[in-house]
């Protein structure tokens, strides 16, 4: 089932900061984002590098450099971010172990229900954008 690991959570926190920035604001450094979200700077720098390579954020080095969203916050979904840190398309794991579902004549009694929950979660994460942070600012207040 889809869940968020630490790196995905930190990436969401960093992107939420960027989503809350004004268009006129200077780019935000990984240090500023890390301090704002109370996260380790190396981890924030790492997730921002990954998101930059994925085209979700733009980064510029040096003094006055930093990060911005590459697209408007309303066009960046949680799934856009999470998919770079988690396996999002994996089917729900059978709670009875790997030798049950698909190995017996029928699926386990929970198979359909767990698959439905996974699909609903995936849809919600796909439909949720960072637009709300554009209204609250980088601090999220």
RAZI-V294693 format. One record per residue. N is the residue number from 1. NEAR is the number of other C-alpha atoms within 10 Angstrom. D_LAST is the distance of its C-alpha to the last C-alpha in whole Angstrom. Layout:
# RAZI-V294693
n->N near->NEAR d_last->D_LAST
n->N near->NEAR d_last->D_LAST
This chain:
# RAZI-V294693
n->1 near->19 d_last->31
n->2 near->19 d_last->28
n->3 near->14 d_last->26
n->4 near->16 d_last->23
n->5 near->12 d_last->24
n->6 near->12 d_last->23
n->7 near->17 d_last->23
n->8 near->20 d_last->22
n->9 near->16 d_last->19
n->10 near->23 d_last->18
n->11 near->25 d_last->19
n->12 near->21 d_last->16
n->13 near->21 d_last->14
n->14 near->25 d_last->15
n->15 near->28 d_last->15
n->16 near->27 d_last->12
n->17 near->26 d_last->11
n->18 near->25 d_last->14
n->19 near->28 d_last->13
n->20 near->22 d_last->10
n->21 near->22 d_last->12
n->22 near->14 d_last->14
n->23 near->11 d_last->18
n->24 near->6 d_last->19
n->25 near->8 d_last->17
n->26 near->13 d_last->20
n->27 near->20 d_last->20
n->28 near->20 d_last->18
n->29 near->23 d_last->20
n->30 near->25 d_last->20
n->31 near->16 d_last->20
n->32 near->16 d_last->17
n->33 near->25 d_last->15
n->34 near->20 d_last->17
n->35 near->13 d_last->16
n->36 near->15 d_last->12
n->37 near->19 d_last->12
n->38 near->11 d_last->15
n->39 near->16 d_last->18
n->40 near->14 d_last->21
n->41 near->16 d_last->22
n->42 near->12 d_last->25
n->43 near->16 d_last->23
n->44 near->25 d_last->21
n->45 near->18 d_last->23
n->46 near->15 d_last->26
n->47 near->23 d_last->23
n->48 near->25 d_last->22
n->49 near->17 d_last->26
n->50 near->17 d_last->27
n->51 near->23 d_last->24
n->52 near->17 d_last->26
n->53 near->12 d_last->29
n->54 near->13 d_last->28
n->55 near->13 d_last->27
n->56 near->19 d_last->24
n->57 near->18 d_last->22
n->58 near->18 d_last->24
n->59 near->20 d_last->25
n->60 near->13 d_last->27
n->61 near->9 d_last->29
n->62 near->7 d_last->29
n->63 near->7 d_last->28
n->64 near->10 d_last->25
n->65 near->14 d_last->25
n->66 near->19 d_last->22
n->67 near->22 d_last->21
n->68 near->26 d_last->19
n->69 near->22 d_last->19
n->70 near->16 d_last->23
n->71 near->13 d_last->22
n->72 near->15 d_last->20
n->73 near->21 d_last->17
n->74 near->14 d_last->18
n->75 near->14 d_last->21
n->76 near->21 d_last->20
n->77 near->18 d_last->20
n->78 near->20 d_last->19
n->79 near->20 d_last->23
n->80 near->17 d_last->24
n->81 near->22 d_last->22
n->82 near->24 d_last->23
n->83 near->13 d_last->27
n->84 near->16 d_last->27
n->85 near->17 d_last->27
n->86 near->17 d_last->28
n->87 near->13 d_last->31
n->88 near->18 d_last->30
n->89 near->12 d_last->33
n->90 near->11 d_last->35
n->91 near->15 d_last->36
n->92 near->18 d_last->35
n->93 near->14 d_last->37
n->94 near->19 d_last->40
n->95 near->13 d_last->40
n->96 near->12 d_last->43
n->97 near->9 d_last->44
n->98 near->10 d_last->45
n->99 near->9 d_last->48
n->100 near->14 d_last->47
n->101 near->18 d_last->46
n->102 near->11 d_last->48
n->103 near->10 d_last->51
n->104 near->9 d_last->52
n->105 near->8 d_last->53
n->106 near->10 d_last->50
n->107 near->13 d_last->46
n->108 near->16 d_last->45
n->109 near->12 d_last->44
n->110 near->13 d_last->40
n->111 near->17 d_last->41
n->112 near->12 d_last->40
n->113 near->11 d_last->37
n->114 near->17 d_last->35
n->115 near->17 d_last->36
n->116 near->14 d_last->34
n->117 near->14 d_last->31
n->118 near->21 d_last->31
n->119 near->18 d_last->31
n->120 near->13 d_last->29
n->121 near->16 d_last->26
n->122 near->18 d_last->27
n->123 near->12 d_last->27
n->124 near->14 d_last->23
n->125 near->17 d_last->22
n->126 near->16 d_last->24
n->127 near->13 d_last->23
n->128 near->16 d_last->19
n->129 near->20 d_last->17
n->130 near->21 d_last->14
n->131 near->17 d_last->14
n->132 near->15 d_last->11
n->133 near->21 d_last->9
n->134 near->20 d_last->11
n->135 near->15 d_last->9
n->136 near->15 d_last->6
n->137 near->16 d_last->7
n->138 near->22 d_last->8
n->139 near->14 d_last->6
n->140 near->16 d_last->4
n->141 near->8 d_last->0
